């Protein structure tokens, strides 16, 4: 029998894990302080957490990248991740970073719908192609946007060229057997309905499942499961297992346009 709490316990298997959030927040705050190209706290709904930051590129944007954060749908907000916009911004993309209403206040299915609204709001302010990027729970959320039953309007979905799920949670069924389900309140029905790996993707969108080699084995399984399931359904998908990276530093490549990760964000002219 699998110990699912341990399988998803990233902090328990990364040295100095507790230090990462403070470092993220400090670096992100410094980035915003110097970001003359930013629009902050753009409302996309009535809830205080329904806000996004938009970091514009220099000159005319070639498109839009949207980063959706993780935290098992229960933690964090946009203020921790601002600095991760720099890689895509240097590539000529404007970058949106939304907060969203967290569990248990919102169910995962409701968070999915609200993220679609956030994406539509950002897309209405920047023309061109769209790249969606999500980390951990955010990987789940961005992939749900390109499922056939996803909540994103066709007008925005048709602009999406690439989706990168970084250490994404693609099969939600095991989460129903963890202690965190006290907040998530996942039923078997919702877990199946919200698992991208169990759903059908729309075609013609390049998908990358990116994961660190030092991740918990469950996250590597999740990425390979998505790859196998979606490839069988005709998706344009690949998997990258990055050496020497774990759940908390695998996102670092987003901050540099010279990283291999940012190469996956490049949109066609």
C-alpha positions as a Markdown table, in Angstrom:
| # | Residue | x | y | z |
|---|---|---|---|---|
| 1 | Unk | 0.0 | 0.0 | 0.0 |
| 2 | Unk | 1.4 | 3.4 | -1.0 |
| 3 | Unk | 1.9 | 6.1 | 1.6 |
| 4 | Unk | 0.4 | 8.9 | -0.4 |
| 5 | Unk | 1.3 | 11.6 | 2.2 |
| 6 | Unk | 4.9 | 10.7 | 1.8 |
| 7 | Unk | 4.6 | 10.5 | -2.0 |
| 8 | Unk | 3.6 | 14.1 | -2.2 |
| 9 | Unk | 5.7 | 15.4 | 0.7 |
| 10 | Unk | 8.2 | 17.6 | -1.2 |
| 11 | Unk | 9.3 | 19.6 | 1.8 |
| 12 | Unk | 10.1 | 16.5 | 3.8 |
| 13 | Unk | 12.7 | 15.3 | 1.2 |
| 14 | Unk | 14.4 | 18.6 | 0.2 |
| 15 | Unk | 17.2 | 20.0 | 2.4 |
| 16 | Unk | 16.4 | 23.4 | 3.8 |
| 17 | Unk | 12.9 | 23.3 | 2.2 |
| 18 | Unk | 11.5 | 25.7 | 4.7 |
| 19 | Unk | 13.8 | 28.5 | 3.5 |
| 20 | Unk | 12.6 | 28.6 | 0.0 |
| 21 | Unk | 9.3 | 30.6 | 0.4 |
| 22 | Unk | 11.0 | 33.5 | 2.2 |
| 23 | Unk | 13.7 | 33.6 | -0.5 |
| 24 | Unk | 11.1 | 33.5 | -3.3 |
| 25 | Unk | 9.2 | 36.3 | -1.7 |
| 26 | Unk | 12.3 | 38.5 | -1.1 |
| 27 | Unk | 13.5 | 38.0 | -4.7 |
| 28 | Unk | 10.1 | 38.7 | -6.1 |
| 29 | Unk | 9.6 | 41.8 | -4.1 |
| 30 | Unk | 12.9 | 43.2 | -5.3 |
| 31 | Unk | 11.9 | 42.4 | -8.9 |
| 32 | Unk | 8.6 | 44.3 | -8.6 |
| 33 | Unk | 10.3 | 47.2 | -6.9 |
| 34 | Unk | 12.5 | 47.7 | -10.0 |
| 35 | Unk | 9.8 | 46.7 | -12.6 |
| 36 | Unk | 9.0 | 50.0 | -14.3 |
| 37 | Unk | 7.2 | 47.8 | -16.9 |
| 38 | Unk | 4.7 | 46.3 | -14.5 |
| 39 | Unk | 0.9 | 46.7 | -14.0 |
| 40 | Unk | 0.1 | 45.3 | -10.5 |
| 41 | Unk | -3.1 | 44.1 | -8.9 |
| 42 | Unk | -5.3 | 44.0 | -12.0 |
| 43 | Unk | -8.7 | 42.7 | -10.8 |
| 44 | Unk | -10.2 | 39.8 | -12.7 |
| 45 | Unk | -13.0 | 39.1 | -10.2 |
| 46 | Unk | -14.6 | 40.3 | -7.0 |
| 47 | Unk | -12.6 | 38.2 | -4.5 |
| 48 | Unk | -9.6 | 40.0 | -3.0 |
| 49 | Unk | -7.3 | 37.2 | -4.3 |
| 50 | Unk | -8.6 | 37.5 | -7.8 |
| 51 | Unk | -5.8 | 39.8 | -8.9 |
| 52 | Unk | -3.0 | 39.5 | -11.4 |
| 53 | Unk | 0.3 | 41.2 | -12.1 |
| 54 | Unk | 1.3 | 41.9 | -15.7 |
| 55 | Unk | 5.0 | 42.4 | -16.5 |
| 56 | Unk | 5.4 | 44.0 | -20.0 |
| 57 | Unk | 8.3 | 43.3 | -22.2 |
| 58 | Unk | 10.4 | 46.1 | -23.7 |
| 59 | Unk | 8.8 | 47.3 | -26.9 |
| 60 | Unk | 6.0 | 45.5 | -28.7 |
| 61 | Unk | 5.2 | 42.1 | -27.1 |
| 62 | Unk | 5.4 | 39.0 | -29.3 |
| 63 | Unk | 2.8 | 37.4 | -27.2 |
| 64 | Unk | 1.8 | 36.6 | -23.6 |
| 65 | Unk | 3.1 | 34.0 | -21.1 |
| 66 | Unk | 1.0 | 33.3 | -18.0 |
| 67 | Unk | 2.5 | 31.6 | -14.9 |
| 68 | Unk | 0.2 | 29.9 | -12.5 |
| 69 | Unk | 1.7 | 29.1 | -9.1 |
| 70 | Unk | 1.6 | 25.9 | -7.1 |
| 71 | Unk | 1.2 | 25.2 | -3.4 |
| 72 | Unk | -1.3 | 22.3 | -3.7 |
| 73 | Unk | -4.1 | 24.7 | -4.4 |
| 74 | Unk | -3.8 | 25.7 | -0.6 |
| 75 | Unk | -0.8 | 28.1 | -0.4 |
| 76 | Unk | 0.9 | 31.1 | -1.8 |
| 77 | Unk | -0.1 | 34.0 | -4.1 |
| 78 | Unk | 1.3 | 36.0 | -7.0 |
| 79 | Unk | 3.7 | 37.9 | -4.8 |
| 80 | Unk | 6.2 | 35.0 | -4.5 |
| 81 | Unk | 6.9 | 34.5 | -8.2 |
| 82 | Unk | 7.3 | 37.9 | -9.9 |
| 83 | Unk | 11.0 | 37.3 | -10.7 |
| 84 | Unk | 10.2 | 34.2 | -12.7 |
| 85 | Unk | 8.7 | 36.5 | -15.3 |
| 86 | Unk | 12.1 | 37.7 | -16.4 |
| 87 | Unk | 13.1 | 34.9 | -18.7 |
| 88 | Unk | 9.9 | 35.1 | -20.9 |
| 89 | Unk | 9.9 | 38.9 | -20.7 |
| 90 | Unk | 13.5 | 38.9 | -22.1 |
| 91 | Unk | 12.2 | 36.7 | -25.0 |
| 92 | Unk | 9.7 | 39.4 | -25.9 |
| 93 | Unk | 6.7 | 38.1 | -24.1 |
| 94 | Unk | 4.6 | 40.0 | -21.6 |
| 95 | Unk | 4.0 | 37.9 | -18.5 |
| 96 | Unk | 0.9 | 37.6 | -16.3 |
| 97 | Unk | 1.1 | 36.1 | -12.8 |
| 98 | Unk | -2.3 | 35.6 | -11.1 |
| 99 | Unk | -3.3 | 34.8 | -7.6 |
| 100 | Unk | -6.4 | 32.7 | -7.1 |
| 101 | Unk | -8.9 | 31.7 | -4.4 |
| 102 | Unk | -7.4 | 28.8 | -2.4 |
| 103 | Unk | -8.8 | 25.6 | -0.9 |
| 104 | Unk | -10.8 | 25.0 | 1.2 |
| 105 | Unk | -12.6 | 28.2 | 0.3 |
| 106 | Unk | -12.8 | 27.1 | -3.3 |
| 107 | Unk | -12.9 | 23.5 | -4.6 |
| 108 | Unk | -10.3 | 22.6 | -7.3 |
| 109 | Unk | -13.0 | 22.6 | -10.0 |
| 110 | Unk | -13.9 | 26.1 | -9.0 |
| 111 | Unk | -10.2 | 27.2 | -9.0 |
| 112 | Unk | -10.0 | 25.8 | -12.5 |
| 113 | Unk | -12.9 | 28.0 | -13.7 |
| 114 | Unk | -11.4 | 31.1 | -12.0 |
| 115 | Unk | -8.0 | 30.6 | -13.6 |
| 116 | Unk | -9.8 | 30.6 | -17.0 |
| 117 | Unk | -11.2 | 34.0 | -16.1 |
| 118 | Unk | -7.7 | 35.3 | -15.1 |
| 119 | Unk | -6.3 | 34.0 | -18.4 |
| 120 | Unk | -9.0 | 35.8 | -20.4 |
| 121 | Unk | -8.4 | 39.0 | -18.5 |
| 122 | Unk | -4.7 | 38.9 | -19.3 |
| 123 | Unk | -5.3 | 37.9 | -22.9 |
| 124 | Unk | -7.5 | 40.9 | -23.4 |
| 125 | Unk | -4.6 | 43.2 | -22.6 |
| 126 | Unk | -1.9 | 41.6 | -24.7 |
| 127 | Unk | -2.2 | 40.5 | -28.3 |
| 128 | Unk | -0.5 | 37.5 | -29.9 |
| 129 | Unk | 0.2 | 33.9 | -29.1 |
| 130 | Unk | -0.2 | 32.6 | -25.5 |
| 131 | Unk | 2.1 | 30.3 | -23.6 |
| 132 | Unk | 0.8 | 28.8 | -20.3 |
| 133 | Unk | 3.2 | 27.8 | -17.6 |
| 134 | Unk | 2.3 | 26.1 | -14.3 |
| 135 | Unk | 4.2 | 24.7 | -11.4 |
| 136 | Unk | 2.9 | 21.8 | -9.3 |
| 137 | Unk | -0.8 | 22.5 | -8.8 |
| 138 | Unk | -0.4 | 25.2 | -11.3 |
| 139 | Unk | 0.7 | 22.6 | -13.8 |
| 140 | Unk | -2.7 | 20.9 | -13.3 |
| 141 | Unk | -4.5 | 24.2 | -13.8 |
| 142 | Unk | -2.8 | 25.2 | -17.0 |
| 143 | Unk | -3.3 | 21.8 | -18.5 |
| 144 | Unk | -7.0 | 21.9 | -17.7 |
| 145 | Unk | -7.3 | 24.9 | -20.0 |
| 146 | Unk | -6.4 | 22.8 | -23.0 |
| 147 | Unk | -8.6 | 19.8 | -22.2 |
| 148 | Unk | -11.6 | 19.3 | -24.5 |
| 149 | Unk | -14.0 | 20.0 | -21.6 |
| 150 | Unk | -11.9 | 23.0 | -20.3 |
| 151 | Unk | -13.5 | 26.2 | -19.2 |
| 152 | Unk | -11.4 | 28.6 | -21.3 |
| 153 | Unk | -13.3 | 30.3 | -24.2 |
| 154 | Unk | -12.3 | 29.3 | -27.7 |
| 155 | Unk | -11.2 | 32.8 | -28.4 |
| 156 | Unk | -8.4 | 32.5 | -25.9 |
| 157 | Unk | -7.8 | 28.8 | -26.2 |
| 158 | Unk | -7.2 | 29.1 | -30.0 |
| 159 | Unk | -4.3 | 31.5 | -29.2 |
| 160 | Unk | -2.4 | 29.0 | -27.1 |
| 161 | Unk | 0.7 | 27.7 | -28.8 |
| 162 | Unk | 2.5 | 26.1 | -25.8 |
| 163 | Unk | 1.9 | 24.8 | -22.4 |
| 164 | Unk | 4.6 | 23.8 | -19.9 |
| 165 | Unk | 3.6 | 21.9 | -16.8 |
| 166 | Unk | 6.5 | 22.0 | -14.3 |
| 167 | Unk | 6.4 | 19.2 | -11.7 |
| 168 | Unk | 2.7 | 19.1 | -12.4 |
| 169 | Unk | -0.1 | 17.2 | -10.7 |
| 170 | Unk | -1.8 | 15.4 | -13.6 |
| 171 | Unk | -3.6 | 12.6 | -11.8 |
| 172 | Unk | -5.6 | 13.9 | -8.8 |
| 173 | Unk | -6.9 | 10.5 | -7.6 |
| 174 | Unk | -4.1 | 9.8 | -5.1 |
| 175 | Unk | -4.7 | 13.1 | -3.4 |
| 176 | Unk | -8.0 | 11.9 | -2.0 |
| 177 | Unk | -5.9 | 9.5 | 0.2 |
| 178 | Unk | -3.7 | 12.3 | 1.7 |
| 179 | Unk | -4.2 | 14.4 | 4.8 |
| 180 | Unk | -4.3 | 17.5 | 2.6 |
| 181 | Unk | -7.7 | 16.3 | 1.4 |
| 182 | Unk | -9.2 | 17.8 | 4.6 |
| 183 | Unk | -8.7 | 21.1 | 2.7 |
| 184 | Unk | -9.2 | 19.9 | -0.9 |
| 185 | Unk | -12.4 | 17.9 | -0.2 |
| 186 | Unk | -11.8 | 15.8 | -3.3 |
| 187 | Unk | -14.4 | 13.2 | -4.1 |
| 188 | Unk | -13.6 | 10.3 | -6.4 |
| 189 | Unk | -15.8 | 11.9 | -9.1 |
| 190 | Unk | -14.1 | 15.3 | -8.9 |
| 191 | Unk | -10.7 | 13.8 | -8.8 |
| 192 | Unk | -11.4 | 12.0 | -12.1 |
| 193 | Unk | -13.1 | 15.0 | -13.7 |
| 194 | Unk | -10.2 | 17.3 | -12.8 |
| 195 | Unk | -7.3 | 15.0 | -13.8 |
| 196 | Unk | -5.8 | 16.1 | -17.1 |
| 197 | Unk | -4.1 | 12.7 | -17.7 |
| 198 | Unk | -7.6 | 11.1 | -17.7 |
| 199 | Unk | -9.0 | 13.7 | -20.1 |
| 200 | Unk | -8.6 | 14.4 | -23.8 |
| 201 | Unk | -6.5 | 17.4 | -24.9 |
| 202 | Unk | -7.2 | 19.7 | -27.8 |
| 203 | Unk | -4.9 | 19.3 | -30.7 |
| 204 | Unk | -2.2 | 21.5 | -32.2 |
| 205 | Unk | -0.8 | 22.8 | -28.9 |
| 206 | Unk | 2.8 | 21.9 | -28.0 |
| 207 | Unk | 2.9 | 20.5 | -24.4 |
| 208 | Unk | 5.9 | 19.9 | -22.2 |
| 209 | Unk | 5.8 | 18.0 | -19.0 |
| 210 | Unk | 8.9 | 19.2 | -17.1 |
| 211 | Unk | 10.1 | 17.6 | -13.9 |
| 212 | Unk | 13.3 | 17.4 | -11.9 |
| 213 | Unk | 15.2 | 14.2 | -11.6 |
| 214 | Unk | 15.5 | 14.7 | -7.8 |
| 215 | Unk | 11.7 | 15.0 | -7.4 |
| 216 | Unk | 9.7 | 12.6 | -5.4 |
| 217 | Unk | 9.1 | 9.6 | -7.6 |
| 218 | Unk | 5.4 | 10.4 | -7.7 |
| 219 | Unk | 6.0 | 13.6 | -9.7 |
| 220 | Unk | 8.1 | 11.8 | -12.2 |
| 221 | Unk | 5.3 | 9.2 | -12.5 |
| 222 | Unk | 2.8 | 11.9 | -13.0 |
| 223 | Unk | 4.7 | 13.5 | -15.9 |
| 224 | Unk | 5.3 | 10.2 | -17.6 |
| 225 | Unk | 1.7 | 9.2 | -17.1 |
| 226 | Unk | 0.5 | 12.4 | -18.8 |
| 227 | Unk | 2.9 | 11.8 | -21.6 |
| 228 | Unk | 1.7 | 8.3 | -22.2 |
| 229 | Unk | -2.0 | 9.1 | -21.9 |
| 230 | Unk | -1.9 | 12.2 | -24.1 |
| 231 | Unk | 0.4 | 10.8 | -26.7 |
| 232 | Unk | -2.2 | 8.1 | -27.2 |
| 233 | Unk | -4.8 | 10.7 | -27.8 |
| 234 | Unk | -2.7 | 12.5 | -30.5 |
| 235 | Unk | -1.2 | 15.3 | -28.4 |
| 236 | Unk | 2.1 | 17.0 | -29.4 |
| 237 | Unk | 3.8 | 16.3 | -26.0 |
| 238 | Unk | 7.2 | 15.6 | -24.7 |
| 239 | Unk | 8.8 | 15.0 | -21.3 |
| 240 | Unk | 11.9 | 16.7 | -19.9 |
| 241 | Unk | 13.6 | 15.2 | -16.8 |
| 242 | Unk | 16.1 | 17.9 | -15.7 |
| 243 | Unk | 19.1 | 16.6 | -13.8 |
| 244 | Unk | 20.0 | 17.9 | -10.4 |
| 245 | Unk | 16.7 | 19.6 | -9.8 |
| 246 | Unk | 14.0 | 19.1 | -7.2 |
| 247 | Unk | 10.5 | 20.4 | -6.6 |
| 248 | Unk | 11.7 | 23.8 | -5.2 |
| 249 | Unk | 14.5 | 24.7 | -7.6 |
| 250 | Unk | 13.2 | 23.2 | -10.8 |
| 251 | Unk | 11.4 | 26.5 | -11.6 |
| 252 | Unk | 14.6 | 28.6 | -11.4 |
| 253 | Unk | 15.1 | 28.4 | -15.2 |
| 254 | Unk | 12.1 | 30.6 | -15.8 |
| 255 | Unk | 14.1 | 33.6 | -14.5 |
| 256 | Unk | 16.7 | 33.4 | -17.4 |
| 257 | Unk | 16.0 | 33.6 | -21.1 |
| 258 | Unk | 19.2 | 31.5 | -21.7 |
| 259 | Unk | 17.9 | 28.5 | -19.8 |
| 260 | Unk | 16.7 | 25.3 | -21.5 |
| 261 | Unk | 13.4 | 25.8 | -19.8 |
| 262 | Unk | 12.8 | 29.1 | -21.5 |
| 263 | Unk | 13.6 | 27.6 | -24.8 |
| 264 | Unk | 10.4 | 25.6 | -24.3 |
| 265 | Unk | 8.5 | 28.9 | -24.0 |
| 266 | Unk | 9.5 | 30.3 | -27.4 |
| 267 | Unk | 6.5 | 31.0 | -29.6 |
| 268 | Unk | 6.5 | 30.9 | -33.4 |
| 269 | Unk | 6.7 | 34.2 | -35.2 |
